[in-house]
Amino acid sequence: MTKFATFAVALGLSASTALAGGYVAPVVDVAPVVVDTKPASSNAGLIVPALLLLGVAAAVAADNNDDDDDDTTN
C-alpha cells in the first residue's frame, strides 16, 4: 500500500506542476484575406480601334459614287 501511496503522491505533484498556469486557449493568428478587384471600366485599347474600323467599313459600304458609268452617248 505504501508503494501505491508513493506513486499517487508523485503523480499528484507532477500533475499540479504540469497545470500550474491553468488552461490557456491557443491563439490562432489568421492572416487577412486580400481580394484583388479590378476597376469596372471598359478596355479602350481594343474597343476604340474596333469602333473606328467599323465606322470606316460602314462609310465605304455606304459610298454611292456611280462614276463607273462611262456612257458618253447623249
PDB file with SEQRES, HELIX, SHEET and CRYST1 records, atoms N, CA, C and O in Angstrom:
SEQRES   1 A   74  MET THR LYS PHE ALA THR PHE ALA VAL ALA LEU GLY LEU          
SEQRES   2 A   74  SER ALA SER THR ALA LEU ALA GLY GLY TYR VAL ALA PRO          
SEQRES   3 A   74  VAL VAL ASP VAL ALA PRO VAL VAL VAL ASP THR LYS PRO          
SEQRES   4 A   74  ALA SER SER ASN ALA GLY LEU ILE VAL PRO ALA LEU LEU          
SEQRES   5 A   74  LEU LEU GLY VAL ALA ALA ALA VAL ALA ALA ASP ASN ASN          
SEQRES   6 A   74  ASP ASP ASP ASP ASP ASP THR THR ASN                          
HELIX    1 AA1 THR A    2  ALA A   18  1                                  17    
HELIX    2 AA2 ALA A   44  ALA A   61  1                                  18    
CRYST1    1.000    1.000    1.000  90.00  90.00  90.00 P 1           1          
ATOM      1  N   MET A   1       0.825  -1.185   0.000  1.00  0.00           N  
ATOM      2  CA  MET A   1       0.000   0.000   0.000  1.00  0.00           C  
ATOM      3  C   MET A   1       0.873   1.255   0.000  1.00  0.00           C  
ATOM      4  O   MET A   1       0.462   2.297  -0.510  1.00  0.00           O  
ATOM      5  N   THR A   2       2.058   1.159   0.562  1.00  0.00           N  
ATOM      6  CA  THR A   2       2.927   2.321   0.599  1.00  0.00           C  
ATOM      7  C   THR A   2       3.456   2.649  -0.798  1.00  0.00           C  
ATOM      8  O   THR A   2       3.685   3.814  -1.124  1.00  0.00           O  
ATOM      9  N   LYS A   3       3.647   1.624  -1.612  1.00  0.00           N  
ATOM     10  CA  LYS A   3       4.075   1.888  -2.985  1.00  0.00           C  
ATOM     11  C   LYS A   3       2.977   2.637  -3.741  1.00  0.00           C  
ATOM     12  O   LYS A   3       3.254   3.549  -4.520  1.00  0.00           O  
ATOM     13  N   PHE A   4       1.727   2.237  -3.497  1.00  0.00           N  
ATOM     14  CA  PHE A   4       0.617   2.913  -4.153  1.00  0.00           C  
ATOM     15  C   PHE A   4       0.488   4.351  -3.677  1.00  0.00           C  
ATOM     16  O   PHE A   4       0.211   5.236  -4.487  1.00  0.00           O  
ATOM     17  N   ALA A   5       0.676   4.607  -2.418  1.00  0.00           N  
ATOM     18  CA  ALA A   5       0.592   5.958  -1.870  1.00  0.00           C  
ATOM     19  C   ALA A   5       1.738   6.809  -2.410  1.00  0.00           C  
ATOM     20  O   ALA A   5       1.539   7.980  -2.733  1.00  0.00           O  
ATOM     21  N   THR A   6       2.920   6.240  -2.510  1.00  0.00           N  
ATOM     22  CA  THR A   6       4.061   6.973  -3.040  1.00  0.00           C  
ATOM     23  C   THR A   6       3.832   7.319  -4.509  1.00  0.00           C  
ATOM     24  O   THR A   6       4.136   8.425  -4.956  1.00  0.00           O  
ATOM     25  N   PHE A   7       3.296   6.361  -5.242  1.00  0.00           N  
ATOM     26  CA  PHE A   7       3.006   6.615  -6.644  1.00  0.00           C  
ATOM     27  C   PHE A   7       1.921   7.679  -6.800  1.00  0.00           C  
ATOM     28  O   PHE A   7       2.020   8.528  -7.685  1.00  0.00           O  
ATOM     29  N   ALA A   8       0.910   7.650  -5.974  1.00  0.00           N  
ATOM     30  CA  ALA A   8      -0.169   8.634  -6.041  1.00  0.00           C  
ATOM     31  C   ALA A   8       0.337  10.020  -5.688  1.00  0.00           C  
ATOM     32  O   ALA A   8      -0.071  10.999  -6.314  1.00  0.00           O  
ATOM     33  N   VAL A   9       1.217  10.128  -4.699  1.00  0.00           N  
ATOM     34  CA  VAL A   9       1.784  11.433  -4.326  1.00  0.00           C  
ATOM     35  C   VAL A   9       2.671  11.958  -5.453  1.00  0.00           C  
ATOM     36  O   VAL A   9       2.605  13.146  -5.768  1.00  0.00           O  
ATOM     37  N   ALA A  10       3.486  11.126  -6.059  1.00  0.00           N  
ATOM     38  CA  ALA A  10       4.354  11.546  -7.158  1.00  0.00           C  
ATOM     39  C   ALA A  10       3.518  11.974  -8.361  1.00  0.00           C  
ATOM     40  O   ALA A  10       3.833  12.964  -9.023  1.00  0.00           O  
ATOM     41  N   LEU A  11       2.468  11.236  -8.638  1.00  0.00           N  
ATOM     42  CA  LEU A  11       1.601  11.583  -9.748  1.00  0.00           C  
ATOM     43  C   LEU A  11       0.859  12.887  -9.465  1.00  0.00           C  
ATOM     44  O   LEU A  11       0.689  13.708 -10.366  1.00  0.00           O  
ATOM     45  N   GLY A  12       0.426  13.082  -8.248  1.00  0.00           N  
ATOM     46  CA  GLY A  12      -0.268  14.313  -7.873  1.00  0.00           C  
ATOM     47  C   GLY A  12       0.637  15.531  -7.952  1.00  0.00           C  
ATOM     48  O   GLY A  12       0.204  16.591  -8.405  1.00  0.00           O  
ATOM     49  N   LEU A  13       1.879  15.400  -7.522  1.00  0.00           N  
ATOM     50  CA  LEU A  13       2.810  16.516  -7.590  1.00  0.00           C  
ATOM     51  C   LEU A  13       3.189  16.854  -9.028  1.00  0.00           C  
ATOM     52  O   LEU A  13       3.327  18.030  -9.367  1.00  0.00           O  
ATOM     53  N   SER A  14       3.357  15.862  -9.861  1.00  0.00           N  
ATOM     54  CA  SER A  14       3.719  16.149 -11.255  1.00  0.00           C  
ATOM     55  C   SER A  14       2.524  16.733 -12.022  1.00  0.00           C  
ATOM     56  O   SER A  14       2.703  17.554 -12.921  1.00  0.00           O  
ATOM     57  N   ALA A  15       1.339  16.317 -11.674  1.00  0.00           N  
ATOM     58  CA  ALA A  15       0.156  16.858 -12.336  1.00  0.00           C  
ATOM     59  C   ALA A  15      -0.077  18.302 -11.928  1.00  0.00           C  
ATOM     60  O   ALA A  15      -0.517  19.111 -12.745  1.00  0.00           O  
ATOM     61  N   SER A  16       0.209  18.635 -10.689  1.00  0.00           N  
ATOM     62  CA  SER A  16      -0.007  20.017 -10.242  1.00  0.00           C  
ATOM     63  C   SER A  16       1.004  20.959 -10.884  1.00  0.00           C  
ATOM     64  O   SER A  16       0.673  22.112 -11.160  1.00  0.00           O  
ATOM     65  N   THR A  17       2.217  20.501 -11.124  1.00  0.00           N  
ATOM     66  CA  THR A  17       3.191  21.368 -11.781  1.00  0.00           C  
ATOM     67  C   THR A  17       2.916  21.458 -13.279  1.00  0.00           C  
ATOM     68  O   THR A  17       3.249  22.467 -13.901  1.00  0.00           O  
ATOM     69  N   ALA A  18       2.328  20.446 -13.859  1.00  0.00           N  
ATOM     70  CA  ALA A  18       2.025  20.479 -15.281  1.00  0.00           C  
ATOM     71  C   ALA A  18       0.894  21.468 -15.565  1.00  0.00           C  
ATOM     72  O   ALA A  18       0.869  22.096 -16.623  1.00  0.00           O  
ATOM     73  N   LEU A  19      -0.027  21.604 -14.639  1.00  0.00           N  
ATOM     74  CA  LEU A  19      -1.156  22.512 -14.812  1.00  0.00           C  
ATOM     75  C   LEU A  19      -1.024  23.755 -13.928  1.00  0.00           C  
ATOM     76  O   LEU A  19      -2.034  24.332 -13.526  1.00  0.00           O  
ATOM     77  N   ALA A  20       0.174  24.161 -13.630  1.00  0.00           N  
ATOM     78  CA  ALA A  20       0.385  25.271 -12.711  1.00  0.00           C  
ATOM     79  C   ALA A  20      -0.157  26.586 -13.261  1.00  0.00           C  
ATOM     80  O   ALA A  20      -0.675  27.397 -12.493  1.00  0.00           O  
ATOM     81  N   GLY A  21      -0.054  26.815 -14.531  1.00  0.00           N  
ATOM     82  CA  GLY A  21      -0.511  28.077 -15.093  1.00  0.00           C  
ATOM     83  C   GLY A  21      -1.979  28.078 -15.447  1.00  0.00           C  
ATOM     84  O   GLY A  21      -2.518  29.132 -15.785  1.00  0.00           O  
ATOM     85  N   GLY A  22      -2.630  26.975 -15.388  1.00  0.00           N  
ATOM     86  CA  GLY A  22      -4.024  26.888 -15.786  1.00  0.00           C  
ATOM     87  C   GLY A  22      -4.141  26.705 -17.289  1.00  0.00           C  
ATOM     88  O   GLY A  22      -3.144  26.672 -18.010  1.00  0.00           O  
ATOM     89  N   TYR A  23      -5.365  26.588 -17.739  1.00  0.00           N  
ATOM     90  CA  TYR A  23      -5.602  26.373 -19.163  1.00  0.00           C  
ATOM     91  C   TYR A  23      -5.558  27.701 -19.897  1.00  0.00           C  
ATOM     92  O   TYR A  23      -6.188  28.675 -19.486  1.00  0.00           O  
ATOM     93  N   VAL A  24      -4.818  27.727 -20.972  1.00  0.00           N  
ATOM     94  CA  VAL A  24      -4.739  28.908 -21.825  1.00  0.00           C  
ATOM     95  C   VAL A  24      -5.169  28.477 -23.226  1.00  0.00           C  
ATOM     96  O   VAL A  24      -4.604  27.548 -23.803  1.00  0.00           O  
ATOM     97  N   ALA A  25      -6.186  29.172 -23.767  1.00  0.00           N  
ATOM     98  CA  ALA A  25      -6.668  28.834 -25.104  1.00  0.00           C  
ATOM     99  C   ALA A  25      -5.596  29.180 -26.130  1.00  0.00           C  
ATOM    100  O   ALA A  25      -4.952  30.224 -26.024  1.00  0.00           O  
ATOM    101  N   PRO A  26      -5.404  28.322 -27.110  1.00  0.00           N  
ATOM    102  CA  PRO A  26      -4.385  28.604 -28.123  1.00  0.00           C  
ATOM    103  C   PRO A  26      -4.782  29.825 -28.960  1.00  0.00           C  
ATOM    104  O   PRO A  26      -5.952  30.013 -29.295  1.00  0.00           O  
ATOM    105  N   VAL A  27      -3.789  30.639 -29.287  1.00  0.00           N  
ATOM    106  CA  VAL A  27      -4.017  31.842 -30.078  1.00  0.00           C  
ATOM    107  C   VAL A  27      -3.790  31.486 -31.542  1.00  0.00           C  
ATOM    108  O   VAL A  27      -2.704  31.058 -31.932  1.00  0.00           O  
ATOM    109  N   VAL A  28      -4.823  31.669 -32.335  1.00  0.00           N  
ATOM    110  CA  VAL A  28      -4.734  31.374 -33.761  1.00  0.00           C  
ATOM    111  C   VAL A  28      -4.631  32.694 -34.495  1.00  0.00           C  
ATOM    112  O   VAL A  28      -5.547  33.515 -34.458  1.00  0.00           O  
ATOM    113  N   ASP A  29      -3.512  32.890 -35.159  1.00  0.00           N  
ATOM    114  CA  ASP A  29      -3.290  34.123 -35.904  1.00  0.00           C  
ATOM    115  C   ASP A  29      -3.774  33.918 -37.335  1.00  0.00           C  
ATOM    116  O   ASP A  29      -3.198  33.132 -38.087  1.00  0.00           O  
ATOM    117  N   VAL A  30      -4.833  34.627 -37.706  1.00  0.00           N  
ATOM    118  CA  VAL A  30      -5.423  34.480 -39.035  1.00  0.00           C  
ATOM    119  C   VAL A  30      -4.917  35.612 -39.915  1.00  0.00           C  
ATOM    120  O   VAL A  30      -5.024  36.787 -39.566  1.00  0.00           O  
ATOM    121  N   ALA A  31      -4.370  35.240 -41.053  1.00  0.00           N  
ATOM    122  CA  ALA A  31      -3.874  36.243 -41.997  1.00  0.00           C  
ATOM    123  C   ALA A  31      -5.061  36.891 -42.701  1.00  0.00           C  
ATOM    124  O   ALA A  31      -6.023  36.202 -43.041  1.00  0.00           O  
ATOM    125  N   PRO A  32      -5.010  38.205 -42.928  1.00  0.00           N  
ATOM    126  CA  PRO A  32      -6.127  38.858 -43.617  1.00  0.00           C  
ATOM    127  C   PRO A  32      -6.205  38.417 -45.077  1.00  0.00           C  
ATOM    128  O   PRO A  32      -5.187  38.170 -45.722  1.00  0.00           O  
ATOM    129  N   VAL A  33      -7.413  38.327 -45.573  1.00  0.00           N  
ATOM    130  CA  VAL A  33      -7.644  37.919 -46.956  1.00  0.00           C  
ATOM    131  C   VAL A  33      -7.623  39.154 -47.835  1.00  0.00           C  
ATOM    132  O   VAL A  33      -8.367  40.105 -47.596  1.00  0.00           O  
ATOM    133  N   VAL A  34      -6.771  39.144 -48.851  1.00  0.00           N  
ATOM    134  CA  VAL A  34      -6.653  40.268 -49.769  1.00  0.00           C  
ATOM    135  C   VAL A  34      -7.357  39.889 -51.061  1.00  0.00           C  
ATOM    136  O   VAL A  34      -6.990  38.913 -51.716  1.00  0.00           O  
ATOM    137  N   VAL A  35      -8.374  40.669 -51.425  1.00  0.00           N  
ATOM    138  CA  VAL A  35      -9.134  40.414 -52.639  1.00  0.00           C  
ATOM    139  C   VAL A  35      -8.695  41.425 -53.684  1.00  0.00           C  
ATOM    140  O   VAL A  35      -8.789  42.635 -53.478  1.00  0.00           O  
ATOM    141  N   ASP A  36      -8.215  40.910 -54.807  1.00  0.00           N  
ATOM    142  CA  ASP A  36      -7.756  41.775 -55.894  1.00  0.00           C  
ATOM    143  C   ASP A  36      -8.944  42.099 -56.783  1.00  0.00           C  
ATOM    144  O   ASP A  36      -9.439  41.237 -57.509  1.00  0.00           O  
ATOM    145  N   THR A  37      -9.396  43.340 -56.724  1.00  0.00           N  
ATOM    146  CA  THR A  37     -10.541  43.746 -57.537  1.00  0.00           C  
ATOM    147  C   THR A  37     -10.060  44.636 -58.666  1.00  0.00           C  
ATOM    148  O   THR A  37      -9.182  45.480 -58.488  1.00  0.00           O  
ATOM    149  N   LYS A  38     -10.648  44.430 -59.814  1.00  0.00           N  
ATOM    150  CA  LYS A  38     -10.308  45.239 -60.976  1.00  0.00           C  
ATOM    151  C   LYS A  38     -11.379  46.311 -61.139  1.00  0.00           C  
ATOM    152  O   LYS A  38     -12.548  46.072 -60.835  1.00  0.00           O  
ATOM    153  N   PRO A  39     -10.992  47.473 -61.609  1.00  0.00           N  
ATOM    154  CA  PRO A  39     -11.999  48.519 -61.813  1.00  0.00           C  
ATOM    155  C   PRO A  39     -12.965  48.125 -62.920  1.00  0.00           C  
ATOM    156  O   PRO A  39     -12.597  47.427 -63.866  1.00  0.00           O  
ATOM    157  N   ALA A  40     -14.198  48.579 -62.790  1.00  0.00           N  
ATOM    158  CA  ALA A  40     -15.236  48.238 -63.767  1.00  0.00           C  
ATOM    159  C   ALA A  40     -15.204  49.235 -64.919  1.00  0.00           C  
ATOM    160  O   ALA A  40     -16.128  50.032 -65.076  1.00  0.00           O  
ATOM    161  N   SER A  41     -14.165  49.195 -65.712  1.00  0.00           N  
ATOM    162  CA  SER A  41     -14.060  50.079 -66.867  1.00  0.00           C  
ATOM    163  C   SER A  41     -13.835  49.233 -68.108  1.00  0.00           C  
ATOM    164  O   SER A  41     -13.344  48.107 -68.025  1.00  0.00           O  
ATOM    165  N   SER A  42     -14.196  49.780 -69.246  1.00  0.00           N  
ATOM    166  CA  SER A  42     -14.026  49.038 -70.491  1.00  0.00           C  
ATOM    167  C   SER A  42     -12.577  49.115 -70.946  1.00  0.00           C  
ATOM    168  O   SER A  42     -11.834  50.017 -70.559  1.00  0.00           O  
ATOM    169  N   ASN A  43     -12.200  48.174 -71.756  1.00  0.00           N  
ATOM    170  CA  ASN A  43     -10.846  48.138 -72.272  1.00  0.00           C  
ATOM    171  C   ASN A  43     -10.802  48.985 -73.540  1.00  0.00           C  
ATOM    172  O   ASN A  43     -11.099  48.496 -74.630  1.00  0.00           O  
ATOM    173  N   ALA A  44     -10.436  50.243 -73.395  1.00  0.00           N  
ATOM    174  CA  ALA A  44     -10.427  51.177 -74.516  1.00  0.00           C  
ATOM    175  C   ALA A  44      -9.329  50.842 -75.518  1.00  0.00           C  
ATOM    176  O   ALA A  44      -9.367  51.321 -76.651  1.00  0.00           O  
ATOM    177  N   GLY A  45      -8.365  50.041 -75.130  1.00  0.00           N  
ATOM    178  CA  GLY A  45      -7.289  49.663 -76.034  1.00  0.00           C  
ATOM    179  C   GLY A  45      -7.768  48.808 -77.194  1.00  0.00           C  
ATOM    180  O   GLY A  45      -7.113  48.776 -78.236  1.00  0.00           O  
ATOM    181  N   LEU A  46      -8.882  48.118 -77.047  1.00  0.00           N  
ATOM    182  CA  LEU A  46      -9.404  47.289 -78.124  1.00  0.00           C  
ATOM    183  C   LEU A  46     -10.715  47.819 -78.690  1.00  0.00           C  
ATOM    184  O   LEU A  46     -10.998  47.641 -79.874  1.00  0.00           O  
ATOM    185  N   ILE A  47     -11.505  48.459 -77.861  1.00  0.00           N  
ATOM    186  CA  ILE A  47     -12.831  48.894 -78.289  1.00  0.00           C  
ATOM    187  C   ILE A  47     -12.753  50.084 -79.242  1.00  0.00           C  
ATOM    188  O   ILE A  47     -13.458  50.107 -80.250  1.00  0.00           O  
ATOM    189  N   VAL A  48     -11.916  51.062 -78.945  1.00  0.00           N  
ATOM    190  CA  VAL A  48     -11.831  52.268 -79.774  1.00  0.00           C  
ATOM    191  C   VAL A  48     -11.350  51.934 -81.195  1.00  0.00           C  
ATOM    192  O   VAL A  48     -11.985  52.386 -82.148  1.00  0.00           O  
ATOM    193  N   PRO A  49     -10.278  51.179 -81.391  1.00  0.00           N  
ATOM    194  CA  PRO A  49      -9.886  50.833 -82.767  1.00  0.00           C  
ATOM    195  C   PRO A  49     -10.932  49.986 -83.490  1.00  0.00           C  
ATOM    196  O   PRO A  49     -11.110  50.125 -84.700  1.00  0.00           O  
ATOM    197  N   ALA A  50     -11.624  49.109 -82.760  1.00  0.00           N  
ATOM    198  CA  ALA A  50     -12.657  48.293 -83.401  1.00  0.00           C  
ATOM    199  C   ALA A  50     -13.812  49.161 -83.873  1.00  0.00           C  
ATOM    200  O   ALA A  50     -14.352  48.935 -84.956  1.00  0.00           O  
ATOM    201  N   LEU A  51     -14.197  50.150 -83.077  1.00  0.00           N  
ATOM    202  CA  LEU A  51     -15.270  51.055 -83.497  1.00  0.00           C  
ATOM    203  C   LEU A  51     -14.845  51.923 -84.680  1.00  0.00           C  
ATOM    204  O   LEU A  51     -15.647  52.180 -85.578  1.00  0.00           O  
ATOM    205  N   LEU A  52     -13.599  52.373 -84.687  1.00  0.00           N  
ATOM    206  CA  LEU A  52     -13.111  53.145 -85.824  1.00  0.00           C  
ATOM    207  C   LEU A  52     -13.087  52.307 -87.107  1.00  0.00           C  
ATOM    208  O   LEU A  52     -13.455  52.794 -88.176  1.00  0.00           O  
ATOM    209  N   LEU A  53     -12.655  51.059 -86.997  1.00  0.00           N  
ATOM    210  CA  LEU A  53     -12.640  50.171 -88.155  1.00  0.00           C  
ATOM    211  C   LEU A  53     -14.058  49.904 -88.654  1.00  0.00           C  
ATOM    212  O   LEU A  53     -14.294  49.848 -89.861  1.00  0.00           O  
ATOM    213  N   LEU A  54     -14.993  49.742 -87.732  1.00  0.00           N  
ATOM    214  CA  LEU A  54     -16.389  49.542 -88.102  1.00  0.00           C  
ATOM    215  C   LEU A  54     -16.955  50.782 -88.788  1.00  0.00           C  
ATOM    216  O   LEU A  54     -17.724  50.662 -89.742  1.00  0.00           O  
ATOM    217  N   GLY A  55     -16.585  51.965 -88.317  1.00  0.00           N  
ATOM    218  CA  GLY A  55     -17.033  53.207 -88.939  1.00  0.00           C  
ATOM    219  C   GLY A  55     -16.492  53.382 -90.347  1.00  0.00           C  
ATOM    220  O   GLY A  55     -17.217  53.821 -91.239  1.00  0.00           O  
ATOM    221  N   VAL A  56     -15.236  53.045 -90.556  1.00  0.00           N  
ATOM    222  CA  VAL A  56     -14.640  53.139 -91.892  1.00  0.00           C  
ATOM    223  C   VAL A  56     -15.298  52.135 -92.829  1.00  0.00           C  
ATOM    224  O   VAL A  56     -15.568  52.455 -93.987  1.00  0.00           O  
ATOM    225  N   ALA A  57     -15.555  50.938 -92.349  1.00  0.00           N  
ATOM    226  CA  ALA A  57     -16.207  49.924 -93.180  1.00  0.00           C  
ATOM    227  C   ALA A  57     -17.622  50.362 -93.550  1.00  0.00           C  
ATOM    228  O   ALA A  57     -18.063  50.133 -94.677  1.00  0.00           O  
ATOM    229  N   ALA A  58     -18.336  50.985 -92.621  1.00  0.00           N  
ATOM    230  CA  ALA A  58     -19.689  51.461 -92.914  1.00  0.00           C  
ATOM    231  C   ALA A  58     -19.647  52.614 -93.910  1.00  0.00           C  
ATOM    232  O   ALA A  58     -20.532  52.716 -94.760  1.00  0.00           O  
ATOM    233  N   ALA A  59     -18.651  53.478 -93.830  1.00  0.00           N  
ATOM    234  CA  ALA A  59     -18.536  54.600 -94.761  1.00  0.00           C  
ATOM    235  C   ALA A  59     -18.212  54.106 -96.166  1.00  0.00           C  
ATOM    236  O   ALA A  59     -18.732  54.642 -97.145  1.00  0.00           O  
ATOM    237  N   VAL A  60     -17.377  53.112 -96.273  1.00  0.00           N  
ATOM    238  CA  VAL A  60     -17.033  52.561 -97.587  1.00  0.00           C  
ATOM    239  C   VAL A  60     -18.242  51.849 -98.182  1.00  0.00           C  
ATOM    240  O   VAL A  60     -18.483  51.946 -99.385  1.00  0.00           O  
ATOM    241  N   ALA A  61     -19.000  51.142 -97.364  1.00  0.00           N  
ATOM    242  CA  ALA A  61     -20.159  50.411 -97.856  1.00  0.00           C  
ATOM    243  C   ALA A  61     -21.278  51.361 -98.270  1.00  0.00           C  
ATOM    244  O   ALA A  61     -22.053  51.034 -99.170  1.00  0.00           O  
ATOM    245  N   ALA A  62     -21.382  52.512 -97.645  1.00  0.00           N  
ATOM    246  CA  ALA A  62     -22.456  53.454 -97.946  1.00  0.00           C  
ATOM    247  C   ALA A  62     -22.095  54.405 -99.069  1.00  0.00           C  
ATOM    248  O   ALA A  62     -22.928  55.221 -99.460  1.00  0.00           O  
ATOM    249  N   ASP A  63     -20.899  54.333 -99.596  1.00  0.00           N  
ATOM    250  CA  ASP A  63     -20.473  55.230-100.669  1.00  0.00           C  
ATOM    251  C   ASP A  63     -21.203  54.848-101.954  1.00  0.00           C  
ATOM    252  O   ASP A  63     -21.033  53.735-102.450  1.00  0.00           O  
ATOM    253  N   ASN A  64     -22.024  55.771-102.507  1.00  0.00           N  
ATOM    254  CA  ASN A  64     -22.787  55.516-103.725  1.00  0.00           C  
ATOM    255  C   ASN A  64     -22.262  56.343-104.878  1.00  0.00           C  
ATOM    256  O   ASN A  64     -23.032  56.989-105.589  1.00  0.00           O  
ATOM    257  N   ASN A  65     -20.994  56.324-105.060  1.00  0.00           N  
ATOM    258  CA  ASN A  65     -20.383  57.057-106.154  1.00  0.00           C  
ATOM    259  C   ASN A  65     -20.506  56.210-107.415  1.00  0.00           C  
ATOM    260  O   ASN A  65     -19.878  55.158-107.521  1.00  0.00           O  
ATOM    261  N   ASP A  66     -21.312  56.664-108.367  1.00  0.00           N  
ATOM    262  CA  ASP A  66     -21.547  55.901-109.597  1.00  0.00           C  
ATOM    263  C   ASP A  66     -20.709  56.454-110.743  1.00  0.00           C  
ATOM    264  O   ASP A  66     -21.249  56.772-111.803  1.00  0.00           O  
ATOM    265  N   ASP A  67     -19.433  56.569-110.553  1.00  0.00           N  
ATOM    266  CA  ASP A  67     -18.549  57.051-111.603  1.00  0.00           C  
ATOM    267  C   ASP A  67     -18.166  55.945-112.570  1.00  0.00           C  
ATOM    268  O   ASP A  67     -17.429  56.204-113.521  1.00  0.00           O  
ATOM    269  N   ASP A  68     -18.626  54.753-112.368  1.00  0.00           N  
ATOM    270  CA  ASP A  68     -18.259  53.635-113.235  1.00  0.00           C  
ATOM    271  C   ASP A  68     -19.030  53.673-114.574  1.00  0.00           C  
ATOM    272  O   ASP A  68     -18.652  52.972-115.513  1.00  0.00           O  
ATOM    273  N   ASP A  69     -20.054  54.444-114.668  1.00  0.00           N  
ATOM    274  CA  ASP A  69     -20.813  54.543-115.909  1.00  0.00           C  
ATOM    275  C   ASP A  69     -20.106  55.482-116.869  1.00  0.00           C  
ATOM    276  O   ASP A  69     -20.122  56.696-116.668  1.00  0.00           O  
ATOM    277  N   ASP A  70     -19.491  54.946-117.901  1.00  0.00           N  
ATOM    278  CA  ASP A  70     -18.819  55.757-118.913  1.00  0.00           C  
ATOM    279  C   ASP A  70     -19.676  55.855-120.174  1.00  0.00           C  
ATOM    280  O   ASP A  70     -19.163  55.742-121.288  1.00  0.00           O  
ATOM    281  N   ASP A  71     -20.911  56.054-120.006  1.00  0.00           N  
ATOM    282  CA  ASP A  71     -21.844  56.185-121.124  1.00  0.00           C  
ATOM    283  C   ASP A  71     -21.769  57.601-121.653  1.00  0.00           C  
ATOM    284  O   ASP A  71     -22.353  58.514-121.068  1.00  0.00           O  
ATOM    285  N   THR A  72     -21.053  57.799-122.756  1.00  0.00           N  
ATOM    286  CA  THR A  72     -20.843  59.132-123.303  1.00  0.00           C  
ATOM    287  C   THR A  72     -21.829  59.463-124.401  1.00  0.00           C  
ATOM    288  O   THR A  72     -21.762  60.541-124.992  1.00  0.00           O  
ATOM    289  N   THR A  73     -22.724  58.571-124.675  1.00  0.00           N  
ATOM    290  CA  THR A  73     -23.731  58.850-125.706  1.00  0.00           C  
ATOM    291  C   THR A  73     -24.848  59.663-125.081  1.00  0.00           C  
ATOM    292  O   THR A  73     -25.529  59.197-124.168  1.00  0.00           O  
ATOM    293  N   ASN A  74     -25.029  60.847-125.560  1.00  0.00           N  
ATOM    294  CA  ASN A  74     -26.073  61.713-125.040  1.00  0.00           C  
ATOM    295  C   ASN A  74     -27.260  61.654-125.919  1.00  0.00           C  
ATOM    296  O   ASN A  74     -28.260  62.320-125.651  1.00  0.00           O  
TER     297      ASN A  74                                                      
END                                                                             
